[in-house]
Amino acid sequence: MRSVSLIVIVLLVLPACTFNIPEPRVMPKGFDDLSGIAVPVDTFGPLAGPVIRVDFRAGSNILVCLSKEGSDRSMIEFWYADSGRKIESFRNEEFLDLEAIFSHDGKSVAIGSLTAFLIDSEDFGLKRSFTADAYIDERLIDLNSEIAWPFVIRNVEYQKKYHFVSAIAFSPDDRFIVSGHENHHIKVWDTSTGRLLNSMGMSSIHGAVTETAFSPDGRYIAACQYLGNIHIWTFPDYREIDLADPDRSVNAISFDPYSGLLAGGCSDGSIVIWEVQTGKIVRDYDGHLKEILALEFTKDGLFIGSCGTDNTVQIRNAVTGEPVMVLVGHSRQVNDLAFNSNASLLASCSDDMKVILWDISAAGLCPDPASIPQPVFPVRLSCEVEYVDRSGDGYLGREESSALRFTIRNDGAGTAYQLVSMILPDSLGLDLSLNRLPVVPMILPGRRKVIYTGITGGTALEQGKASFSLRVYEFNGFHLQKPLRFTIPLRSID
């Protein structure tokens, strides 16, 4: 038995995997025949109960599955998806787990329950636990009628209401997590220290947060509530951005890893895609017959998978909305889905207590699997940063605009694809503005790429130095270098 903070999880042996072939059913709108149906390669289950989360580890076919076992128990399981062999399983007998996802580097698993915590994905030991007290409210109740304050009540006592963590997302460099809670709050945490950085509220009308997400460049945080709207904040200054409202409630969100566009899955089955910087709707197309519960882009951003209460998983062209494939095999609503790194496999999970692994390689979602490479070690990327002073005095001053020059080199033997450079100041309150760094489509072996980003000092900039951390990594989610640290000189002219 292991003990993880307030969480007690024990090993559970479940029945062996079984193989099921699904029966064809009525096609959802947009699909004319059965030619787009894939055949499952394996079925894990029945598991402990309805399966609510599934996720692939970056660069591998290791799968994490989260299922509910009654109203107050849950099960987390790790599988080798290609062989069907279980690696480890844990039961939480005290509180209900509602989220389990891998970090981008695959080294950690974030779990959401009464609190949020991180475990090591290799030995499953506890790495970090986040403050539980932040999720407890005290409320007054009437013991006879259970009518909550402020109504007139007589037989009174205090009751603690626990607000579980219902959604978690890692920042692209895994330095932060954003958690969503049942009491419609969003919290941002430092993963290295466990420190709470900020807390934001959403609408109290719609209740639990169903999904949170960081944009691929780390500059935006998105969250949605069941039957509610999407909220967007800039990071790390937490300025809220308004999106054009399609007059539909959004249950699920996903960022395009390549362009940074944000997709929302709606309660009427449609999919809406926004440009976050402008808040404008750029695409809007029909999806499912009923509510969409989860969305995920392929790593190149060209295709999008969705699932929902019509019991199907659909894959569409993310640009045109044209249907590519429908996966019909679950007998109840499909709660979540996940692509592996090269989009040759898709896992889906459902209230029917099953996880189905689908072979979707025939769909050609990734025509050349090598275009999204698996993680490669040792480190093969290097980066240099130079402060480009446009004023000529060697400093960045108030309301002065300059630039940072990045030189990224590929020192390895293979091509590096879809590179993102993420830069964050060590002091989140620093009065600076950084432009978005562009995505580098590829760098051939032995070649380099030079990119620039603008940097502007604010009106409250103080004298001294600004220190930054920089990471460069591929969109398969695996970090290819340690953080680069650098400083620039600042000047305050009164």
C-alpha positions as CSV (number, residue, x, y, z in Angstrom):
1,M,0.0,0.0,0.0
2,R,1.2,3.5,-0.8
3,S,0.2,6.7,0.9
4,V,0.2,9.9,-1.1
5,S,-0.6,13.0,1.1
6,L,-4.4,12.6,1.7
7,I,-4.6,10.0,-1.0
8,V,-4.5,6.3,-0.2
9,I,-4.0,4.1,-3.2
10,V,-3.5,0.3,-3.3
11,L,-2.6,-2.3,-5.9
12,L,-5.6,-3.9,-7.6
13,V,-5.5,-6.9,-9.9
14,L,-8.1,-6.6,-12.6
15,P,-9.4,-9.1,-15.2
16,A,-7.2,-9.7,-18.2
17,C,-7.8,-7.7,-21.4
18,T,-10.5,-9.0,-23.7
19,F,-10.9,-8.5,-27.5
20,N,-14.2,-7.1,-28.8
21,I,-15.4,-6.2,-32.2
22,P,-18.0,-3.5,-32.1
23,E,-21.3,-3.8,-33.9
24,P,-22.0,-1.1,-36.5
25,R,-24.5,1.6,-35.5
26,V,-26.2,4.6,-37.1
27,M,-23.6,7.0,-38.6
28,P,-23.4,10.5,-37.1
29,K,-23.9,13.5,-39.4
30,G,-21.2,14.0,-42.0
31,F,-20.5,10.3,-42.5
32,D,-22.2,8.7,-45.5
33,D,-21.2,5.1,-45.1
34,L,-19.2,2.6,-42.9
35,S,-16.0,2.9,-44.9
36,G,-14.5,5.2,-42.3
37,I,-14.9,2.8,-39.4
38,A,-11.7,1.5,-37.8
39,V,-11.3,-1.9,-36.1
40,P,-10.1,-1.9,-32.5
41,V,-6.8,-3.7,-31.9
42,D,-7.7,-4.3,-28.2
43,T,-10.1,-3.6,-25.5
44,F,-9.1,-3.0,-21.9
45,G,-12.0,-3.9,-19.6
46,P,-14.4,-4.0,-18.1
47,L,-12.5,-1.8,-15.6
48,A,-13.6,-0.7,-12.1
49,G,-16.4,1.5,-13.4
50,P,-17.0,4.3,-15.9
51,V,-13.6,5.4,-17.4
52,I,-13.3,9.2,-17.5
53,R,-9.7,9.9,-18.6
54,V,-7.1,8.4,-20.9
55,D,-3.7,9.8,-21.9
56,F,-0.6,8.6,-23.8
57,R,2.9,9.2,-22.5
58,A,4.9,11.3,-25.0
59,G,7.0,9.3,-27.3
60,S,5.6,5.9,-26.2
61,N,2.5,3.7,-26.2
62,I,2.2,3.7,-22.4
63,L,-1.3,4.6,-21.4
64,V,-2.8,6.0,-18.2
65,C,-6.5,5.3,-17.6
66,L,-8.7,6.7,-14.8
67,S,-12.0,5.1,-13.8
68,K,-14.6,5.7,-11.2
69,E,-15.6,2.9,-8.8
70,G,-18.8,4.1,-7.1
71,S,-19.3,7.7,-5.9
72,D,-16.2,7.9,-3.7
73,R,-13.6,5.5,-5.1
74,S,-11.5,5.6,-8.2
75,M,-8.8,3.6,-10.0
76,I,-5.7,4.7,-11.9
77,E,-4.1,2.2,-14.2
78,F,-1.0,2.2,-16.4
79,W,-0.8,-0.1,-19.5
80,Y,1.5,-1.0,-22.3
81,A,-1.0,-0.3,-25.0
82,D,0.8,-2.2,-27.8
83,S,1.0,-5.5,-25.7
84,G,-2.0,-5.1,-23.4
85,R,0.1,-5.7,-20.3
86,K,-0.7,-3.8,-17.2
87,I,2.2,-1.9,-15.6
88,E,0.6,-0.7,-12.3
89,S,-2.8,0.1,-10.8
90,F,-3.9,2.1,-7.8
91,R,-7.2,2.5,-6.0
92,N,-8.0,5.7,-4.2
93,E,-10.4,4.6,-1.4
94,E,-10.8,8.0,0.4
95,F,-11.5,10.5,-2.4
96,L,-12.6,10.4,-6.0
97,D,-9.8,11.1,-8.5
98,L,-11.1,13.1,-11.5
99,E,-8.0,13.8,-13.6
100,A,-4.8,11.9,-14.6
101,I,-2.5,13.2,-17.3
102,F,1.2,12.9,-18.3
103,S,3.5,15.8,-18.3
104,H,4.9,16.9,-21.7
105,D,8.3,15.3,-20.9
106,G,6.5,12.1,-19.8
107,K,8.3,12.0,-16.5
108,S,5.4,12.9,-14.3
109,V,1.7,12.2,-13.9
110,A,-0.6,14.9,-12.6
111,I,-3.6,13.6,-10.6
112,G,-6.5,15.6,-9.5
113,S,-8.5,14.6,-6.4
114,L,-9.2,16.4,-3.2
115,T,-5.9,18.1,-4.0
116,A,-3.6,18.0,-7.0
117,F,-0.3,16.0,-6.9
118,L,2.4,14.7,-9.1
119,I,3.8,11.2,-9.1
120,D,6.8,9.8,-11.0
121,S,5.8,8.0,-14.1
122,E,8.6,5.4,-13.6
123,D,8.5,4.4,-10.0
124,F,5.1,6.0,-9.2
125,G,6.5,7.7,-6.1
126,L,5.2,11.1,-4.9
127,K,7.0,14.1,-6.4
128,R,4.9,17.0,-5.3
129,S,1.6,17.6,-3.5
130,F,-0.3,20.9,-3.7
131,T,-2.1,22.6,-0.8
132,A,-5.4,20.8,0.0
133,D,-6.8,23.7,2.2
134,A,-7.4,25.8,-0.9
135,Y,-10.3,23.5,-1.9
136,I,-12.4,23.5,1.3
137,D,-15.3,25.9,2.0
138,E,-17.4,26.0,5.2
139,R,-21.1,26.5,4.8
140,L,-24.1,26.6,7.1
141,I,-26.8,24.0,6.7
142,D,-30.1,23.2,8.3
143,L,-30.0,19.7,9.6
144,N,-33.7,19.2,9.1
145,S,-34.2,20.6,5.6
146,E,-30.6,21.0,4.4
147,I,-31.5,24.4,3.1
148,A,-28.3,26.4,2.8
149,W,-27.6,29.8,4.2
150,P,-28.8,32.6,3.8
151,F,-32.3,31.1,4.2
152,V,-33.9,31.1,7.6
153,I,-32.6,28.1,9.4
154,R,-32.9,26.9,13.0
155,N,-31.0,23.6,13.6
156,V,-27.6,24.7,12.4
157,E,-24.1,23.3,12.1
158,Y,-21.0,23.9,10.0
159,Q,-20.4,21.5,7.2
160,K,-17.2,21.3,5.1
161,K,-17.7,21.2,1.4
162,Y,-14.7,19.7,-0.5
163,H,-14.2,21.1,-4.0
164,F,-12.3,18.5,-5.9
165,V,-9.8,19.1,-8.7
166,S,-11.7,18.4,-11.9
167,A,-9.1,19.4,-14.5
168,I,-5.4,19.8,-14.8
169,A,-3.0,21.0,-17.6
170,F,0.7,21.4,-17.8
171,S,2.4,24.4,-19.2
172,P,4.5,23.5,-22.3
173,D,7.7,23.5,-20.3
174,D,6.1,21.7,-17.3
175,R,7.1,24.5,-15.0
176,F,3.5,25.2,-14.1
177,I,0.1,23.5,-13.9
178,V,-3.3,25.1,-14.1
179,S,-6.0,23.3,-12.1
180,G,-9.8,23.6,-12.4
181,H,-12.1,22.9,-9.5
182,E,-15.6,21.9,-8.8
183,N,-16.3,25.3,-7.2
184,H,-15.6,27.1,-10.6
185,H,-12.1,28.3,-9.6
186,I,-8.9,28.2,-11.6
187,K,-5.5,28.0,-9.9
188,V,-2.0,28.2,-11.2
189,W,0.8,26.4,-9.4
190,D,4.6,26.2,-9.6
191,T,5.4,22.5,-10.1
192,S,8.9,22.8,-8.6
193,T,7.9,24.4,-5.3
194,G,4.1,23.7,-5.0
195,R,3.5,27.4,-4.6
196,L,0.1,28.9,-5.6
197,L,0.7,31.7,-8.1
198,N,-2.8,32.9,-8.8
199,S,-6.5,32.0,-8.5
200,M,-9.2,33.1,-10.9
201,G,-12.9,32.6,-10.6
202,M,-15.4,31.6,-13.4
203,S,-19.1,31.7,-13.5
204,S,-20.8,30.4,-10.4
205,I,-23.9,29.5,-12.5
206,H,-22.3,26.6,-14.4
207,G,-20.3,24.8,-11.6
208,A,-17.4,22.5,-12.1
209,V,-14.5,23.3,-14.5
210,T,-14.4,20.5,-17.1
211,E,-11.1,21.3,-18.8
212,T,-8.1,23.6,-18.6
213,A,-5.3,24.2,-21.1
214,F,-2.1,26.1,-21.7
215,S,-1.4,27.4,-25.2
216,P,1.6,25.8,-27.0
217,D,3.7,28.9,-26.5
218,G,2.7,29.2,-22.9
219,R,1.2,32.7,-23.2
220,Y,-2.4,31.8,-22.6
221,I,-4.5,29.8,-20.2
222,A,-7.9,28.5,-21.2
223,A,-10.7,26.9,-19.2
224,C,-14.3,25.9,-19.7
225,Q,-17.2,24.7,-17.5
226,Y,-19.9,22.2,-18.3
227,L,-22.6,24.0,-20.2
228,G,-20.7,27.2,-19.9
229,N,-18.4,29.4,-21.9
230,I,-14.6,29.5,-22.4
231,H,-12.4,31.9,-20.3
232,I,-9.0,33.0,-21.5
233,W,-6.2,34.6,-19.5
234,T,-2.8,35.8,-20.7
235,F,0.1,34.3,-18.8
236,P,1.8,35.4,-16.6
237,D,-0.1,38.7,-16.2
238,Y,-3.6,37.1,-16.1
239,R,-5.3,39.6,-18.3
240,E,-8.7,38.2,-19.4
241,I,-9.4,38.0,-23.1
242,D,-12.9,37.9,-24.6
243,L,-13.8,35.4,-27.3
244,A,-16.6,35.8,-29.8
245,D,-19.5,33.9,-28.3
246,P,-21.2,31.5,-30.8
247,D,-24.2,31.4,-28.4
248,R,-23.4,27.8,-27.6
249,S,-22.1,26.2,-24.4
250,V,-18.6,24.7,-24.6
251,N,-17.8,21.5,-22.7
252,A,-14.3,20.7,-24.0
253,I,-11.3,22.6,-25.3
254,S,-8.0,21.9,-27.1
255,F,-5.2,24.0,-28.5
256,D,-3.8,23.4,-31.9
257,P,-0.1,22.5,-31.1
258,Y,1.1,24.1,-34.3
259,S,-0.9,27.3,-34.8
260,G,-2.1,27.9,-31.3
261,L,-5.8,28.1,-32.4
262,L,-8.3,27.1,-29.8
263,A,-11.0,24.5,-30.5
264,G,-14.2,24.2,-28.4
265,G,-16.5,21.2,-28.4
266,C,-20.1,22.4,-27.9
267,S,-23.2,21.0,-26.2
268,D,-25.0,20.9,-29.6
269,G,-22.3,18.7,-31.1
270,S,-20.6,21.4,-33.1
271,I,-16.9,22.4,-33.1
272,V,-15.8,26.1,-33.0
273,I,-12.3,27.3,-33.5
274,W,-11.0,30.7,-32.3
275,E,-7.9,32.8,-32.9
276,V,-7.0,33.6,-29.3
277,Q,-5.1,36.8,-30.0
278,T,-8.1,38.5,-31.7
279,G,-10.9,36.5,-30.1
280,K,-12.5,35.9,-33.5
281,I,-14.1,32.7,-34.7
282,V,-12.2,31.3,-37.7
283,R,-14.0,28.0,-38.2
284,D,-17.3,26.6,-37.2
285,Y,-18.6,23.2,-38.3
286,D,-21.0,20.4,-37.4
287,G,-19.6,17.6,-35.3
288,H,-21.7,15.1,-33.3
289,L,-25.4,14.4,-32.9
290,K,-25.2,15.2,-29.2
291,E,-22.8,16.9,-26.7
292,I,-19.0,16.8,-27.2
293,L,-17.2,15.8,-24.1
294,A,-13.5,15.9,-25.3
295,L,-11.3,17.2,-28.1
296,E,-7.7,16.6,-29.1
297,F,-5.6,17.7,-32.0
298,T,-3.0,15.5,-33.7
299,K,0.6,16.7,-33.0
300,D,0.8,18.5,-36.4
301,G,-2.5,20.3,-35.9
302,L,-4.0,19.0,-39.2
303,F,-6.7,16.7,-37.7
304,I,-8.9,16.8,-34.6
305,G,-10.5,14.0,-32.7
306,S,-13.7,14.4,-30.7
307,C,-16.0,12.2,-28.7
308,G,-19.3,12.6,-26.8
309,T,-22.7,11.5,-25.7
310,D,-23.6,10.0,-29.1
311,N,-21.2,7.1,-28.1
312,T,-18.8,7.7,-31.0
313,V,-15.3,9.1,-31.7
314,Q,-14.9,11.2,-34.8
315,I,-11.8,12.4,-36.6
316,R,-12.0,15.4,-38.9
317,N,-9.8,17.6,-41.0
318,A,-9.1,20.5,-38.6
319,V,-9.0,23.0,-41.4
320,T,-12.0,22.1,-43.5
321,G,-14.1,20.1,-40.9
322,E,-14.5,17.3,-43.4
323,P,-15.0,13.9,-41.7
324,V,-12.1,11.4,-42.0
325,M,-13.1,8.5,-39.7
326,V,-15.7,7.5,-37.2
327,L,-14.9,4.9,-34.5
328,V,-18.0,3.0,-33.3
329,G,-17.6,0.5,-30.5
330,H,-18.6,2.0,-27.2
331,S,-22.1,1.3,-25.9
332,R,-22.3,4.4,-23.7
333,Q,-21.0,8.0,-23.8
334,V,-17.3,8.4,-24.7
335,N,-15.7,10.6,-22.1
336,D,-12.1,11.1,-23.4
337,L,-9.7,10.2,-26.2
338,A,-6.0,10.4,-26.9
339,F,-3.7,10.1,-29.9
340,N,-0.3,8.6,-29.6
341,S,2.7,10.7,-30.8
342,N,2.5,9.7,-34.5
343,A,-1.3,9.4,-34.7
344,S,-1.2,5.7,-35.6
345,L,-3.2,4.7,-32.5
346,L,-6.1,6.3,-30.7
347,A,-7.4,5.4,-27.2
348,S,-11.0,6.1,-26.2
349,C,-12.7,5.6,-22.8
350,S,-16.4,5.4,-21.9
351,D,-19.1,5.0,-19.3
352,D,-19.3,1.4,-20.6
353,M,-16.2,0.7,-18.4
354,K,-13.9,0.1,-21.3
355,V,-10.9,1.6,-23.0
356,I,-10.7,0.8,-26.7
357,L,-7.4,1.0,-28.5
358,W,-7.9,1.8,-32.2
359,D,-5.5,1.3,-35.1
360,I,-6.0,4.4,-37.2
361,S,-2.8,4.2,-39.3
362,A,-4.9,3.5,-42.4
363,A,-6.4,7.0,-42.2
364,G,-3.0,8.5,-43.0
365,L,-3.3,11.2,-40.4
366,C,0.5,11.3,-40.3
367,P,1.5,10.2,-43.8
368,D,5.2,10.1,-42.8
369,P,5.4,8.9,-39.1
370,A,9.0,10.2,-39.0
371,S,7.7,13.7,-39.4
372,I,6.8,13.6,-35.7
373,P,9.8,11.9,-34.3
374,Q,10.0,10.0,-31.1
375,P,12.2,11.4,-28.3
376,V,15.9,11.2,-29.0
377,F,18.7,11.4,-26.5
378,P,21.3,12.7,-25.8
379,V,20.4,16.4,-26.2
380,R,20.7,17.5,-29.8
381,L,19.5,21.1,-29.7
382,S,21.6,24.1,-28.6
383,C,20.5,27.7,-28.3
384,E,22.2,31.1,-27.8
385,V,20.5,34.4,-26.9
386,E,21.7,37.9,-27.7
387,Y,20.2,41.1,-26.5
388,V,19.9,43.4,-29.5
389,D,20.0,47.0,-28.2
390,R,18.3,49.5,-30.6
391,S,18.9,52.5,-28.5
392,G,22.7,52.3,-28.5
393,D,23.2,52.6,-24.7
394,G,23.3,48.9,-23.9
395,Y,20.1,49.0,-21.8
396,L,16.4,48.3,-22.1
397,G,14.6,51.4,-20.7
398,R,11.1,52.4,-20.0
399,E,8.8,52.4,-23.1
400,E,11.9,51.4,-25.1
401,S,11.6,48.6,-27.7
402,S,14.5,46.3,-28.5
403,A,14.8,42.6,-29.5
404,L,16.2,39.2,-28.5
405,R,18.1,37.2,-31.1
406,F,17.8,33.4,-30.7
407,T,20.1,31.1,-32.6
408,I,18.9,27.5,-32.5
409,R,21.3,24.7,-33.7
410,N,20.5,21.1,-34.4
411,D,23.6,19.2,-33.4
412,G,22.0,15.7,-33.8
413,A,21.9,13.2,-36.6
414,G,18.1,13.6,-37.3
415,T,15.8,16.4,-38.3
416,A,14.2,18.4,-35.5
417,Y,10.5,19.1,-36.3
418,Q,8.1,21.8,-35.1
419,L,10.3,23.6,-32.6
420,V,8.9,25.9,-30.0
421,S,11.0,28.4,-28.0
422,M,9.4,29.3,-24.7
423,I,10.8,32.2,-22.7
424,L,9.6,33.3,-19.3
425,P,11.0,36.0,-16.9
426,D,12.0,34.6,-13.6
427,S,10.1,37.4,-11.9
428,L,6.5,37.2,-13.1
429,G,5.8,40.7,-11.9
430,L,8.5,42.2,-14.2
431,D,7.2,45.2,-16.2
432,L,8.2,43.8,-19.6
433,S,6.3,42.9,-22.8
434,L,7.6,40.0,-24.9
435,N,6.3,39.3,-28.4
436,R,5.3,35.7,-29.3
437,L,8.1,33.5,-30.6
438,P,7.4,31.9,-33.9
439,V,7.2,28.1,-34.4
440,V,10.2,26.7,-36.4
441,P,8.8,24.0,-38.8
442,M,12.1,22.1,-38.9
443,I,15.9,22.3,-38.6
444,L,18.0,19.8,-40.6
445,P,21.0,18.1,-39.0
446,G,24.0,20.4,-38.7
447,R,21.9,23.5,-39.6
448,R,20.8,26.5,-37.5
449,K,17.8,28.9,-37.4
450,V,17.9,32.5,-36.2
451,I,14.6,34.0,-34.9
452,Y,13.9,37.4,-33.3
453,T,11.3,38.5,-30.7
454,G,10.6,42.0,-29.7
455,I,10.8,43.1,-26.1
456,T,9.5,46.4,-24.6
457,G,10.0,48.0,-21.2
458,G,6.9,49.1,-19.3
459,T,6.3,52.5,-17.7
460,A,7.1,51.0,-14.2
461,L,10.3,49.3,-15.3
462,E,13.0,49.5,-12.5
463,Q,16.7,49.7,-12.7
464,G,18.6,46.5,-12.5
465,K,18.7,43.2,-14.5
466,A,16.0,40.9,-15.8
467,S,16.8,37.1,-15.8
468,F,15.0,34.7,-18.0
469,S,14.6,31.0,-18.6
470,L,14.4,29.6,-22.1
471,R,13.4,26.1,-23.4
472,V,13.4,24.8,-26.9
473,Y,11.5,21.6,-27.6
474,E,9.6,19.7,-30.3
475,F,5.8,19.4,-30.4
476,N,5.9,15.7,-29.6
477,G,6.2,17.2,-26.1
478,F,9.6,15.9,-25.1
479,H,12.2,18.5,-23.9
480,L,15.4,18.4,-25.9
481,Q,17.5,20.7,-23.8
482,K,17.9,22.0,-20.3
483,P,16.6,25.5,-19.6
484,L,18.9,28.3,-20.8
485,R,19.4,31.1,-18.4
486,F,20.3,34.7,-19.5
487,T,20.0,38.3,-18.3
488,I,19.5,41.7,-19.9
489,P,20.3,45.1,-18.3
490,L,17.5,47.4,-17.4
491,R,17.6,51.2,-16.9
492,S,15.1,53.4,-15.2
493,I,15.2,57.0,-16.3
494,D,13.3,59.3,-14.0
